[in-house]
């Protein structure tokens, strides 16, 4: 990689990190929030749900916005909303303000992937987009690691609000790196005529398949990601700090996994096949986690590692598939994120309600079933006409 590619890659990683950090920090700080604000598990789930609901509602518009204004402006807008959300979370005096601040963070969530995918589509040659996408998607898992390691420590010494101030500081400091992000499309306007008018074709059916896949695994992640730390405390018997380490481990193993996935995709591995494998193995990982209930921490560690390698890694293949839609990268990503965030929105409250009513085991088993359904949703190849890529043949994703 040349220095500019390295700089853009790091900026993409950092943007994805801060746009999701407060979301994960709230999950790790769930026990502190429950005590301070007297919250049920359903209310904790709603904190994440309002964030992802806003992200889902804005995803289609976010994709078009990113294509319209270019990667640089879209990334800057993402950082702005991320910082504002974190400040409001840090200052929240009650649950309603927490909900409002989380909703503002949903704007950053909704913009994060379309903005960064548009920037990669504009500034990176196709042969390197896989590894850059892997680096970029590792930002989400970097946020998981930071949340899992830093939040328990910072909460113990300074309170959970200190983690929100850290997120705000990181978000606003990244404005100094916007010069690394391409402002407009630089790699050709594949879908425009000589007169400058858009002739972009409809998105292929594969994009819709990936969005459905994202909805199902988003539903899994919305529950598993939000309640894994509490499960580790309440059902496995780990301390708050140890439960945070379990949460961080999922993100830690997913970072090299996402990078490896990017390299494999650059070398011609099928994105479709990779997503099928990840969903199927992820279903098994959830069953292993389920079996750890009742004081079996070794199974929890094993299941969490497998979940990080699969349920925490599929986004690389999915997002690269959207980037390969050329000048429609933002629009395609918006459709993927609509499905994904709708899943996150449903998953958090649904799993929280299920845990309140029936305990953790039925919730994890249902999540495993959803992962298998996701594998089925992506496995069927549509008719050849609907899978034609929007860009050059070598960028075909199925």
C-alpha positions in Angstrom: 0.0 0.0 0.0 1.2 3.5 -0.7 1.1 6.1 2.1 -2.2 7.7 1.0 -3.9 4.4 0.9 -2.6 3.6 4.4 -3.8 7.0 5.6 -7.3 6.5 4.1 -7.5 3.0 5.5 -6.7 4.2 9.0 -9.2 7.1 8.7 -11.9 4.7 7.6 -11.1 2.4 10.5 -11.2 5.3 13.0 -14.5 6.6 11.6 -16.2 3.2 12.0 -14.7 2.9 15.5 -16.1 6.2 16.9 -19.4 5.9 15.1 -20.2 2.7 17.0 -18.2 3.1 20.2 -20.9 4.7 22.4 -23.4 2.0 21.2 -21.1 -0.8 22.5 -20.0 1.2 25.6 -23.7 1.4 26.7 -23.9 -2.4 26.4 -20.9 -3.0 28.6 -22.1 -0.4 31.1 -25.6 -2.1 31.2 -25.3 -3.1 34.9 -24.3 0.4 35.9 -27.1 2.0 33.9 -29.6 -0.5 35.3 -28.7 0.5 38.9 -28.5 4.3 38.3 -31.7 4.6 36.2 -33.6 1.6 37.6 -33.9 -0.1 34.2 -35.3 -3.4 33.1 -33.6 -5.5 30.5 -36.3 -4.5 28.0 -35.4 -0.8 28.7 -31.7 -1.6 28.2 -32.6 -3.3 24.9 -34.5 -0.2 23.9 -31.4 2.0 24.4 -29.8 0.1 21.6 -33.0 -0.3 19.6 -33.6 3.4 19.3 -30.1 3.9 18.0 -30.4 1.3 15.3 -34.0 2.2 14.5 -32.8 5.7 13.5 -29.9 4.2 11.6 -32.4 1.9 9.7 -34.8 4.8 8.9 -32.0 6.9 7.6 -30.0 4.2 5.8 -31.6 4.7 2.3 -31.2 8.4 2.5 -27.7 8.1 4.0 -26.7 6.1 1.0 -28.0 8.6 -1.5 -26.5 11.5 0.6 -23.1 9.9 0.6 -23.2 9.3 -3.2 -24.3 12.9 -3.7 -21.9 14.9 -1.4 -18.9 12.5 -1.6 -16.9 10.6 0.9 -15.2 13.5 2.7 -18.4 15.4 3.5 -20.3 12.2 4.5 -17.5 11.1 6.8 -17.3 14.6 8.4 -21.1 14.4 9.0 -20.7 11.0 10.6 -18.0 12.3 13.0 -20.2 15.3 13.9 -23.2 13.3 15.0 -21.0 10.7 16.7 -19.4 13.4 18.9 -22.7 15.1 19.7 -24.3 11.9 20.7 -21.5 11.0 23.0 -21.6 14.5 24.7 -25.3 14.1 25.3 -24.9 10.6 26.7 -22.2 11.9 29.1 -24.6 14.7 30.3 -27.8 12.6 30.5 -29.7 13.2 33.8 -32.4 10.5 33.1 -33.5 7.7 30.8 -35.4 9.9 28.3 -32.3 11.9 27.6 -30.3 8.7 27.3 -32.8 7.6 24.6 -32.6 10.9 22.8 -28.8 10.8 22.8 -28.8 7.2 21.6 -31.1 8.2 18.8 -28.7 11.0 17.7 -26.0 8.3 17.7 -28.2 6.4 15.3 -27.5 9.1 12.7 -23.8 8.3 12.9 -24.5 4.6 12.8 -26.7 5.0 9.7 -24.1 7.2 7.9 -21.0 5.3 8.9 -20.9 2.5 6.3 -22.4 4.4 3.4 -19.9 7.3 4.0 -16.9 5.1 4.3 -17.9 2.7 1.4 -18.4 5.7 -0.8 -14.9 7.0 0.1 -13.3 3.6 -0.6 -15.1 3.3 -3.9 -13.8 6.7 -4.9 -10.3 6.4 -3.7 -9.2 2.8 -3.8 -8.6 0.6 -6.9 -10.7 -2.6 -7.0 -7.7 -4.9 -6.5 -7.1 -3.4 -3.0 -10.7 -2.8 -1.9 -11.0 -6.1 -0.1 -8.2 -5.5 2.3 -9.1 -1.8 2.8 -12.7 -2.9 3.5 -11.4 -5.4 6.0 -9.4 -2.7 7.8 -12.4 -0.4 7.7 -14.8 -3.0 9.1 -12.3 -3.8 11.8 -13.2 -0.4 13.2 -16.4 -1.8 14.5 -14.6 -4.6 16.3 -12.0 -2.1 17.6 -14.9 -0.3 19.2 -16.0 -3.6 20.8 -12.5 -4.2 22.2 -12.2 -0.6 23.5 -15.7 -0.9 25.1 -15.0 -4.2 26.7 -11.6 -3.3 28.1 -11.8 0.4 28.8 -15.4 0.9 30.0 -15.2 -1.4 33.1 -11.9 0.2 34.1 -13.1 3.7 33.5 -16.4 3.1 35.2 -14.7 1.7 38.3 -12.5 4.8 38.7 -14.4 7.7 37.0 -17.9 6.4 36.3 -19.5 5.2 33.0 -19.9 8.7 31.7 -16.1 9.1 31.3 -16.3 6.6 28.5 -18.7 8.8 26.6 -16.4 11.8 27.0 -13.6 9.7 25.6 -15.8 8.9 22.6 -16.6 12.5 22.0 -13.0 13.5 22.2 -12.0 10.9 19.7 -14.8 11.8 17.3 -14.0 15.5 17.1 -10.2 14.9 16.9 -10.7 12.9 13.7 -11.8 16.1 11.9 -8.1 16.7 11.4 -7.9 13.6 9.2 -10.6 14.6 6.7 -7.9 15.7 4.3 -7.1 12.0 3.7 -10.6 11.3 2.5 -11.5 11.9 -1.3 -14.1 14.5 -1.7 -15.7 13.2 -4.9 -15.6 10.1 -7.1 -12.1 9.8 -8.5 -12.1 6.4 -10.1 -14.5 7.1 -13.0 -18.2 7.6 -13.3 -19.2 4.1 -14.4 -22.9 4.9 -14.5 -23.1 8.3 -16.2 -23.4 9.2 -19.9 -21.3 11.7 -21.8 -23.9 14.3 -21.1 -23.4 13.8 -17.3 -26.9 12.4 -16.7 -27.1 9.3 -14.5 -27.8 6.0 -16.2 -27.3 3.9 -13.1 -29.2 0.6 -13.5 -31.3 -0.9 -10.8 -29.5 -2.7 -8.0 -29.2 -6.4 -8.7 -31.2 -9.0 -6.7 -28.0 -10.0 -4.9 -28.0 -6.7 -3.0 -31.5 -7.4 -1.7 -30.4 -10.9 -0.7 -27.5 -9.5 1.3 -29.8 -7.0 2.9 -32.1 -9.8 4.1 -29.1 -11.7 5.3 -28.0 -8.6 7.2 -31.5 -8.3 8.7 -31.3 -11.8 10.1 -27.8 -11.6 11.4 -28.5 -8.0 12.7 -31.3 -9.5 14.7 -28.9 -12.0 16.2 -26.3 -9.3 16.9 -28.8 -6.9 18.4 -29.5 -9.4 21.1 -26.3 -11.3 21.5 -24.1 -8.3 21.4 -26.2 -6.3 23.9 -26.7 -9.1 26.4 -23.5 -11.1 26.2 -21.9 -9.2 29.2 -25.0 -9.6 31.3 -25.2 -13.3 30.4 -21.6 -13.8 31.4 -22.3 -12.2 34.8 -25.8 -13.6 35.6 -25.7 -17.1 34.0 -22.0 -18.1 33.9 -21.0 -16.3 37.2 -18.2 -14.0 35.9 -17.4 -10.7 37.5 -18.2 -7.4 35.8 -14.6 -7.0 34.7 -14.4 -10.6 33.4 -17.6 -10.2 31.6 -16.2 -7.1 29.9 -13.2 -9.2 28.8 -15.5 -11.7 27.2 -17.2 -8.9 25.3 -13.8 -7.5 24.2 -12.6 -11.0 23.1 -15.4 -11.2 20.5 -14.2 -8.0 19.0 -10.5 -8.8 19.4 -10.6 -12.0 17.4 -12.8 -10.4 14.7 -10.2 -7.8 13.9 -7.7 -10.2 12.3 -10.6 -12.2 10.9 -12.0 -9.2 9.0 -8.5 -8.4 7.6 -8.1 -12.0 6.5 -11.5 -12.0 4.9 -10.6 -8.9 3.0 -7.4 -10.5 1.7 -9.3 -13.7 0.7 -11.9 -11.6 -1.1 -9.2 -9.7 -3.1 -7.8 -13.1 -4.1 -11.1 -14.2 -5.6 -12.9 -16.1 -2.8 -16.7 -15.9 -3.3 -18.4 -13.3 -1.0 -21.6 -15.4 -1.2 -19.8 -18.6 0.0 -18.0 -16.8 2.7 -21.2 -15.4 4.1 -22.9 -18.8 4.1 -20.0 -20.4 6.0 -20.0 -17.6 8.6 -23.7 -17.7 9.3 -23.7 -21.5 9.6 -20.6 -21.7 11.9 -22.0 -18.7 13.9 -25.2 -20.7 14.6 -23.0 -23.4 16.2 -21.1 -20.8 18.2 -24.4 -19.6 19.7 -25.3 -23.1 20.8 -21.9 -23.4 22.5 -22.5 -20.2 24.4 -25.9 -21.5 25.4 -24.2 -24.6 26.9 -21.9 -22.4 29.0 -24.8 -21.4 31.3 -24.6 -22.7 34.9 -20.9 -22.0 35.4 -19.0 -23.4 32.4 -16.8 -20.4 31.5 -14.5 -22.5 29.2 -17.5 -23.1 26.8 -18.3 -19.3 26.9 -14.8 -18.4 25.8 -14.8 -21.0 23.0 -18.3 -19.9 21.8 -17.4 -16.2 22.0 -14.2 -16.8 19.9 -16.2 -18.6 17.2 -18.8 -15.9 17.3 -16.2 -13.3 16.7 -14.7 -15.2 13.8 -18.0 -15.6 12.1 -20.9 -13.4 13.4 -18.4 -10.6 13.9 -16.8 -10.9 10.5 -19.5 -11.3 7.8 -19.8 -7.6 7.4 -16.5 -7.5 5.4 -17.9 -9.7 2.6 -21.2 -7.9 2.7 -19.8 -4.4 2.5 -17.3 -5.2 -0.2 -20.2 -6.5 -2.2 -21.8 -3.1 -1.9 -18.6 -1.2 -2.7 -18.4 -3.2 -5.9 -21.6 -1.6 -7.1 -19.5 1.4 -8.5 -21.1 4.8 -8.2 -24.1 3.2 -6.6 -21.9 2.0 -3.7 -23.7 4.4 -1.2 -27.2 3.4 -2.4 -26.4 -0.3 -2.2 -24.8 0.1 1.2 -28.0 2.0 2.3 -30.1 -1.0 1.4 -27.8 -3.4 3.3 -27.7 -1.1 6.3 -31.5 -0.8 6.3 -31.8 -4.5 6.7 -29.0 -4.7 9.2 -30.2 -1.9 11.4 -33.8 -3.1 11.3 -32.5 -6.4 12.6 -30.5 -4.8 15.3 -33.6 -2.8 16.3 -35.8 -5.8 16.6 -33.2 -8.1 18.1 -32.3 -6.0 21.2 -35.8 -5.6 22.7 -37.0 -9.0 21.6 -34.1 -10.8 23.3 -34.4 -8.5 26.3 -38.1 -9.4 26.6 -37.4 -13.1 26.1 -34.7 -13.1 28.8 -37.1 -11.3 31.2 -39.8 -13.9 30.6 -38.0 -17.2 29.9 -34.3 -16.8 30.6 -31.3 -16.8 28.3 -31.4 -20.3 26.8 -34.5 -19.8 24.6 -33.2 -16.5 23.3 -29.8 -18.0 22.3 -31.4 -21.0 20.6 -33.8 -18.7 18.6 -30.7 -16.6 17.6 -29.0 -19.8 16.3 -32.0 -20.6 14.2 -32.0 -17.0 12.7 -28.3 -17.5 11.8 -29.2 -20.7 9.9 -32.0 -18.8 8.1 -29.5 -16.2 7.1 -27.3 -18.8 5.5 -30.4 -20.1 3.6 -31.3 -16.6 2.4 -28.0 -15.9 0.8 -27.4 -19.4 -0.6 -29.9 -19.2 -3.5 -28.5 -17.7 -6.7 -31.0 -15.5 -8.5 -31.4 -15.7 -12.3 -28.3 -14.7 -14.3 -29.8 -11.4 -15.5 -30.4 -10.2 -12.0 -26.9 -10.9 -10.8 -25.1 -8.9 -13.4 -22.7 -6.5 -11.7 -23.1 -2.7 -12.0 -19.4 -2.3 -12.8 -16.7 -4.3 -14.7 -17.1 -8.1 -14.9 -14.0 -8.7 -12.7 -15.9 -7.0 -9.8 -18.8 -9.5 -9.8 -19.6 -10.5 -6.2 -21.7 -13.7 -6.3 
